[in-house]
Amino acid sequence: MKKILGFLCFTAVICCFPSCQDMLNVDSDRYVTVDKNGLNSANDSISSVLGLLTGMQKIGERYFLFGEMRGDLLNTTNYTPADIRSLSDFTVSDTSAYANPRDYYAIINNCNYFISRTSDSISPLKDENAVAHAIRAWTYMQVAFNWGKVYYITDPLLSVEDAEKDYPIYDISQTVDALIADLEPYAEALYPNYGDVYGIQSQLLFIPVKVLLGDLYLWRGSSTADYEKAATYYSEYIDRDLNTSAPILQPSLWWSYNNFLLQNFDKSIPSDTWYNVISATSSNWELISAIEMAQTPDQGITYRLPYEYKYYAMSNVITTLWDSQNYLLHYVSGALSTDYYTLGDLRKAGNIMGYGQPQYFINDGTNSYPILEKFSYFNIMLYRYSLILLRYAEAVNRAGKPNTAFAVLKYGLDPVTLADSTRIPKAELADAPYITVFDKQRYTNPNNTKGTGIHMHGCGDSAFDRYYVLGGVDAAPPATFSDTIQWVENAICDELALETSFEGNRFQDLMRIAMRRNDPSFLAKHIAAKHDTDYARVYNLLMDEKNWFLPEKK
């Protein structure tokens, strides 16, 4: 670690840019002296903040790989390189490049420097100061979740002497506590607006403080109050006035009535608006935050996944989960309605490029793999609305309101659902402004009076699905209230897979739930399930929590 900290003293403290057009084409390792980078005028804002964002480009690909290759939804192929395969197999060595957190600490050090120079309440960069706090917190979270500990440093390292000091080492719990204390003063901060940066609004490249605070309280989860606090931050962010359209729109894939009559799903293409929300592009109305990458090396740091389709394949876990879902068409004609059921979540089709056409398959000599649609984009999505709603549901459930949490999946939260006591008992709404905030007309989709539940994105009219009910229909209902909460949490975990697969979140989602339950087998059995020929080794390895984390580079 001393070597890493020493290195930081001789890399850029803050990168300077002549203009925002140079964001993706800058030598981010050049040395910048403190005297030449005083950060004392508004003219410094764009260049300095974009310098921090350029640092995030260096870890963008790892965000995806650490979250998905170590999870249960993405598998390797015969083409997968050994270093990436080691992530999936949990065999990363302490000499691997993936064991080195240096680039993360470089971002943290640059944020520390920026914060130290812009903390004055009269600083022209006070809004940018909040941006830097959020970037630093998110980066610390990645270090903690991937290595299990952080060297918590809030002052910039500007000399070898600084690097030689002893700094506290925090585990995940201590890191979460420290970051909550650091971020809460900035919960209401307004971010600057620099316009478009290569076609994406600059504010979509920043990480909202309230979203981070929601995540942190969800991870801490030491009490009902923590979960209520998480739900409050998530709901306040969703309800903000900056963008009133995103919560209303319902991205989905659906079969038409004629397709159901033909029963020719293998040759039919479902209607699809869901594809709009699975990429970090300006056309994604659900996008909250992204890391913008260069499309070509001459522009800066590129994201290699669009050129490396053959390295990755859907696991048997996610294909089985998609295939086992019910799809319901609730067809209404006049005063009569008819329910048409078939198997299969259409988000599977949405994740496959070309809807399974032969030219979109990769053959490695043994197996044939469809190309995954989410790998066809050049930017890395960190947050979108559906992810926030699912984490909101996770928090509300653990706050003791499982009916509300399940309603997020089945119906969506809107005035109709909140008024229906068969969906949400009135007792769950009492003293819960983080739920009643959705009792507004703007949350009612004017084009779809059936609701906007997350499960509807790929499973049709879930609000009318007699099989998709709290507690299930095929087995005895949960025996206790605690069992009910765990049943709903399992449903949310499945929905996180169905909706947000291959977006970089999966390993952390599994780890958070396993740690909350104090049950390493929850994570172990999920991930071992994709290793069908190596189940016992992976399961036994992951029953020891120390093996959940990357080794620290020697």
Steps between C-alpha positions, in 0.01 A plus 500: 500500500787738569610451138153594379482807722848603394401471136210739558738775601658497156189475286264777409339670795233644276495480122463828311305522176501779242132424433236239564563365150827359631339293771570171327839592363728601783819376658354431842832391651690824446627677809323821593648712775291637781598857420382467141167355596353726763133438409406849602278616216185385327704453183663199665170316548450313174862394456535387860178301525552338162844403624335306780263334253792400280644315799176303522549384143801301619286287731184487291565163341593351837169620643326272253742208526517495880122518528399255228780248446502426873121481509265224391358637175799530268719208400823442312552345155789314341624840381506668841854618593658347808497821705126550450435129556679529835235749613223254420686210665611699807865422429636856464860506624668779693717568194202558270426847367149450640649485851638853472277779638742775396267665247225519762727673749616738227139615457464533877821702526391734220164546672677570829709768333199655330295497820784654699514793257124560464356447848458868580130591508570798273700297250376544142536122474280403796260309273793314347619425853184294553567314175848409626361376833261271310769365265729435796226322695401281203865409440555413866191280481651310207827445685319380812263267315774349281792480744311486828693791650617852419784723605283793598672824404330838469803726459693514171835326483739761367836371618688181578465589866121500460515153348709366788243591765279239660139516387198324651384178338120470492290192431173530305295596806745770610528633146122527468478691830776741394343565159154566644650762732694650210210517252198600707592871506478491117165322469332811358794616291434629150736380231641720224379465143768506230268405213583206276824305525525287186123473478421431867375765738775579750269448796457137394874454553470601866379269778203636702576529871153381602540182296835431666354565844215262422755233408708564812205473739383189315843344552517601865154369585566492872141594586156567357593867508791436261269335248246780533780749445609312186141494370466871575810598306402284203143632493612862535735458209231339283253774595734787423378767260788476256341227290134417548460276197733210576297341785185509285627320193490122501775334296391150403496221247163350413318254279206621299166318506572363152831355611322313777250357254778388266710352782798554271734670743818357350434686174325809634672811628335652809434869521776665701553832675723340765807517275498876550585472870778240504773720353686801633402730215313826471192313373463315832232683697575283805870588512615656827877469491764355267871487431554637151771311313683578178384318189848487342847493661595835347219659703609357834427194712272259318259236623606172340183298548333606171795341319522187715157339481645151484652522849163496678189284506175492694516247780259213548378682812357802321366307200317260733362792700377683190352182349311409818303825525134528405409747228138619516294679239186633670289559191194721541226507237195701587386399848682168488860411572705191426836400647757343270804346667826376356844434646792735463607849606542714188796681655698195390427596139582860582844397624583308181619697200294436188237295689691177435565543126782268388743778405500620862639178648860417594624141462807404703530151357301344782205724565307775327437823691263786421660845506377700799333830414632684804857454372431698183528842664813695583409659833455341841172546679522540875139582592160504332149541641402134502810414705416775750139381526617144571739619770221716637284186517783317677519776760121527548474124544764498774326798658212259568274577204514192274169570324626838384828347389322229299268763353806665343552176307141403419306827466722804528442772757235750396173643639301193390728254677530712815120527522447125469533336843507154339832601346647705785341486847430842645724419795803500270422854384477649849790731581673403176548811285756307296203295373219755488722729292386288203137597557516752217338501160836534327581141603197369311596404148233664281549233231486201732244488780614149598797619702873523447652217703859405421397139429275632222808606303538146369207296633196679366202596712642386833239694695248235390731199533333260746826307534723798576377579850668574831598171660451301180224254413684169462607454860385581852500876564777643718441392859615820672536868426876452484448222244283735294772763494755240391265371227458851362876560521556184294249630244684833485831319457352308207359820352841666526627216283211512254514878459860612562712203388838587344500858635781454754295463820445131551781391732444796733125432509557137603767599752279765661212259554729221626667734748163630618384145568835397645472209259797446264317206343259746335783639288685171470209300361400772253847531349593131517186425298659638184805275553310181427818291458679664793214563742650349816832685476340841438231447763747397769737781407230765529371370831805682640431873469866591465487338155238747386768765462787560265853455634710810551780523246842414642 
